Amino acid sequence: MHIHFDAASEAKLAPHLAPDKQLLLTFEDGVGPYSQHAMIHMQVQFTLNVVAATADLTGYDQTVDSNLGELRIKGYSTEDLDEHMAVHLNPTTNTMSLTGDGGEIDANLGFIDFTAPGGINPAR
């Protein structure tokens, strides 16, 4: 599995990435410390999370390669992902989307930096 971040999404995320941080692609099912509750969501929803390199990653048991480095995922979320994926930034709305071989996976890919004071959540 591979995710390609376009230049605009890479520029948006770059200030949040560092060797002492990890990037997660979280399936929003309400399971785990980085997942938002999924009680009102009826669609597939993912969020990019930045966490400390020392963070507890219980449940994030698989990895996906990307041009930004390795992303950790919950293994069972592969059911909703494709072999080849891309993240695009819409500059008009400043939102990201996740697409794959089969088309759109998440039209409004969330982003939360859990390493920032209070967390950063500009997309939700």
N, C-alpha and C positions, 0 to 999 in steps of 0.2 A: 504494500500500500504506500502511496505517495501523495503528498499535498504540495501544490505549488502556490505560493503567495505572490500575487502580482506586485509590481513596484510600489503602488500606492498603499496597499495593505501592509507591505513590509515596512514602509516608512512610518506608518501609524504605530506599528508594534515595536519597532526598533528601540525607541527610548525606554521601553519597559523590560527589555531583555538584557541579561548579563550572565556571566559565568556562575554566579551564585543563585541563579533562578532557573526554574523549569517551566516549560510551556505544556499545558494540558488542553486536550480537546474533550470537553465534558459533555456527555449525553445528559440532558436535563430530565432525569427521571426521579429526582428527589433522593437519590441514594448517594451517600458520602458527604463529606464536609464542604465540597466545592460545588455541589449541585443545588440549584434553586428548586423549590418545591414544584412539582409537576401536576398538582391537583387540577388546575384549570386549563392545562394545555392539552389540546386534542391533536396537535401536529408534532412531527419530529422536530426537536429543537436542540441545538448545540450551543456551547459557549466556549470561547478561548479563555483560559485562565492562566495567569502568571502566578506561580507559587515559589516559595523559597526552595532551594536545592535540598534542604534538609526536611522539607515538609513530609507529612505522613501521606503516602500514596497507596494506601491499602485500597484494593479494588481496581487500581490503574495498572493492570497486569499485562498490557501489550503496548507496543510502540508503533508509530507511523513516521516514516521519513519525510522530511520537507526541506525546502531550500533555506529555512530558518533553523534547521536542526531537528532533533528528534522530539516528537510530541508523544506524551503518554495518554493512553485511552483506556476506558473500561472495555475489556475484551468482548463482552456481549454487544457493545455498540457497533461492532463491525457489520451487524445485520442491516444497519441503516446507512452504511458508508459504502463507497465504491473503491475499486482498485486505484483509479486515477482521479484525484480531486483537485480543486482550485479554490482559492479564496480571493475574492475581488472586492475592492473598496469602491462604493458609489460615492464620488466626491460631492455630489449635490446634497445627499442626505447624511453623509459621513457614516454610513452603515456598511457592514461587510456581509457578503453572501458566501455560502459554501455550495459548490456545484460538483458534480461527479459525472462519470460516464453516462449515467441515466438521466442527467439533467439536474434540476435544482434539488438540493438536500435541505438547506435552510436559507430562506431569503433574508433573514435578519439575524446573522450570527452574532451572538452576544460577546462582550469582552469585559472581563473583570480582572484587575490586578490586585491580588490579595496581599501583595507585598507593600503596597502603598498605604499610608495612614488612612484608615477608613475604607480602603478599597476603592478602585475606580470602576465605575459601571456606566459608561457613557451611552451604551446602546440600549439599555432597558430602563 
